[in-house]
Amino acid sequence: MKTADMIIAALCLFISGAFAAGSLKLGYMAEFTPGSGFFPLWLAIALAIASLILLAQAILRQENGAWLPGREGLKRVLSMAGATVISVFIIPYTGILLSIGLFMLFLMLTIEKHSWLGVIGVSLLTPVAVYLIFQRWLLVPLPMGVFGF
Amino acid sequence: MEVFHNLLMGFSIAITPLNLLFALFGVLAGTIIGALPGIGPPTGVAILMPLTFGMNPTTAMIMLAGIYYGAMYGGTITSVLINVPGESSSVMTAVEGYQMALKGRAGVALGIATIGSFVAGTFGVILLTLISPILAEFALKFGPPQYFALMFLGLVTLTSLSGGNSVKGFMMTLIGLLLAMVGMDSITGRPRFIMGNLQLLNGFDFLPAAMGLFGISEVLVTMEGPMKMEMQKASLKFKDVWPKAADWAASKWAIVRGTVVGFAIGILPGAGATLASFGSYAVEKKFSKHPEEFGHGAIEGVAGPESANNSASAAAMVPLLTLGIPSSATTAILMGAMMMYGLRPGPLLFDTNPDLVWGLIASMYIGNVILVIMNIGMIPAFVSVLRTPISILMPLIVVFTLVGSYSANNNLFDVWVMLGFGIAGYFMRKFGYPPAPIVLALVLGSNTERTLRQSLMMSRGSLGIFFSEPIVVTLMTVTLVILIAPVIGMVMKYARNRRTPGGAQAGGGTGEA
């Protein structure tokens, strides 16, 4: 927690610096009224102060507790996060329906044991349901892939 | 009796088949979402919101609000049977209700909670019906300074109530407000902080943010835990669920007190259903003739808090509808939804969209009736939903957030934004940074800035305008007190810690519901 708080405080200091610089460029006052940079500048200053307090708190604290989940849990979190990122990444090539079908297939094979029928059924039915709900009912033009669906 | 006339008009809208259907769908989905551990009402409303695109705003709001108050009913089931709160406002129920289940009284715990929920929910909606028009009328006189003061108060209270280290809460609010600054300046139309990315010209949408911060991050946190849940076996037939005479006697005043406490807390800006249920639990313990039973299955400890979270969820609609000030993450998402449909929550809503306001309020009466029937008669059905493996449910929720965030603007950029918020949200949860203030700040950000700048234009740059008129002075004073209190507390704690090294830190997060 100590290290994490210090990293986050530093990150927030950087964010506040970036916003402060941007605000000054936008102009603090416009004629006699507050300009585009007025509010963000104050927010950035407040964020900087809060980050410094957090930094001080973290430095003064002794403990650096563990936060990682157990081995199995970590594996599940990483497969879930990884599969999600990859499936968004491949959407432009595969289309969203194939992408989420593969996503379901992968996770059902890795996280827990399911029957083959269940694995195939869920991986097929999910894209079909998404297609019916979003494309047919809500008329959302879902992104298609190179395969034409 | 204009109220009755309006309410009748509302009922005539709420009972059209389509609206009834979506009220039913909303409360049903809400009960299930409330029952699913780890998935709270803000997530539920956010992930199901894409279904309302293209719907009539009234129907959409009827459904989304149904998810919100329906979740208050559903949270009980998990708390009692699995000892894991289905959502944050059922934490106390996980204490008392689970103890009751261990003693073979799971059915009664669920029964009394449902009846308490119905009484409190309905009473809450009655008060909502009576208070809202008066408050809306009053708020019509508000100008930019009053609105700024109100939003400032709302942001500050939600943050300081979000639990844990309040510095972290304030940092999240400030990050949210800064993110809300990205995009076009609402007064001059000038692009700000877009880093050359034209996709950001319209700013960060609250929906991908909410889906990520709540949906994805909740899924990731849930994945850490066990994939199987131990469920208490219980007979949940009608005769087991319906409370006996002794249970009635023990809980009737707890329900009444919970209703009152819940409404009083729920109507405050920044305080939501979660805090209301904690408040009610404390009150019950104080009023009880046998406080030693608390923690060992006291029925009042279920009846009170479960009533309180329902009247609080009705109460939370008051500031949302009349002032446009959401008091929690869920109401912030509801407000974001209304803005997306092109509505402006606030006092004018009662004049410009009476059909929506009154249709929604009327639907809440109907929704509570549907809920009490469902939750008394269909508990076994909800329990079987809980048996759906987490390892299938969680990926399905992710699929919904992916497709949902895409369908808001039909673009993949939003999906990436959603994922970014989701992964950030996971670490935020791990390290005690509350996600609720970011969503609230994103929704309120541009209005906060606009009213502040308008106020300063009115006063030609003098901050004196915020200390010039009774309402503003009161609001600003309350806000400043809440703002300064933790600083004083921190200084005192630091002084204490120097004498006794190793001060412990309190954790926990509320403010979501």
Chai-1 contact restraints between the chains, C-beta under 6 A:
chainA,res_idxA,chainB,res_idxB,connection_type,confidence,min_distance_angstrom,max_distance_angstrom,comment,restraint_id
A,A4,B,F431,contact,1.0,0.0,6.0,A-B,restraint_1
A,C12,B,M171,contact,1.0,0.0,6.0,A-B,restraint_2
A,F19,B,L178,contact,1.0,0.0,6.0,A-B,restraint_3
A,G22,B,F193,contact,1.0,0.0,6.0,A-B,restraint_4
A,T33,B,M457,contact,1.0,0.0,6.0,A-B,restraint_5
A,P34,B,R453,contact,1.0,0.0,6.0,A-B,restraint_6
A,P34,B,L456,contact,1.0,0.0,6.0,A-B,restraint_7
A,S36,B,D185,contact,1.0,0.0,6.0,A-B,restraint_8
A,S36,B,T188,contact,1.0,0.0,6.0,A-B,restraint_9
A,S36,B,R190,contact,1.0,0.0,6.0,A-B,restraint_10
A,S36,B,R192,contact,1.0,0.0,6.0,A-B,restraint_11
A,F39,B,E449,contact,1.0,0.0,6.0,A-B,restraint_12
A,P40,B,M181,contact,1.0,0.0,6.0,A-B,restraint_13
A,L43,B,L174,contact,1.0,0.0,6.0,A-B,restraint_14
A,L43,B,L177,contact,1.0,0.0,6.0,A-B,restraint_15
A,L43,B,L178,contact,1.0,0.0,6.0,A-B,restraint_16
A,A46,B,L174,contact,1.0,0.0,6.0,A-B,restraint_17
A,L47,B,L174,contact,1.0,0.0,6.0,A-B,restraint_18
A,A50,B,V167,contact,1.0,0.0,6.0,A-B,restraint_19
A,A50,B,F170,contact,1.0,0.0,6.0,A-B,restraint_20
A,A50,B,M171,contact,1.0,0.0,6.0,A-B,restraint_21
A,I53,B,V167,contact,1.0,0.0,6.0,A-B,restraint_22
A,L54,B,V167,contact,1.0,0.0,6.0,A-B,restraint_23
A,W67,B,K430,contact,1.0,0.0,6.0,A-B,restraint_24
A,P69,B,E224,contact,1.0,0.0,6.0,A-B,restraint_25
A,G73,B,E224,contact,1.0,0.0,6.0,A-B,restraint_26
A,R76,B,M223,contact,1.0,0.0,6.0,A-B,restraint_27
A,V77,B,L220,contact,1.0,0.0,6.0,A-B,restraint_28
A,V77,B,M223,contact,1.0,0.0,6.0,A-B,restraint_29
A,V77,B,E224,contact,1.0,0.0,6.0,A-B,restraint_30
A,M80,B,M223,contact,1.0,0.0,6.0,A-B,restraint_31
A,T84,B,V398,contact,1.0,0.0,6.0,A-B,restraint_32
A,V88,B,V415,contact,1.0,0.0,6.0,A-B,restraint_33
A,I100,B,V399,contact,1.0,0.0,6.0,A-B,restraint_34
A,M104,B,P395,contact,1.0,0.0,6.0,A-B,restraint_35
A,L107,B,P395,contact,1.0,0.0,6.0,A-B,restraint_36
A,I111,B,S391,contact,1.0,0.0,6.0,A-B,restraint_37
A,E112,B,M227,contact,1.0,0.0,6.0,A-B,restraint_38
A,E112,B,S391,contact,1.0,0.0,6.0,A-B,restraint_39
A,T126,B,V399,contact,1.0,0.0,6.0,A-B,restraint_40
A,V130,B,V403,contact,1.0,0.0,6.0,A-B,restraint_41
A,F134,B,V403,contact,1.0,0.0,6.0,A-B,restraint_42
A,F134,B,S407,contact,1.0,0.0,6.0,A-B,restraint_43
A,L138,B,F53,contact,1.0,0.0,6.0,A-B,restraint_44
A,V140,B,S407,contact,1.0,0.0,6.0,A-B,restraint_45
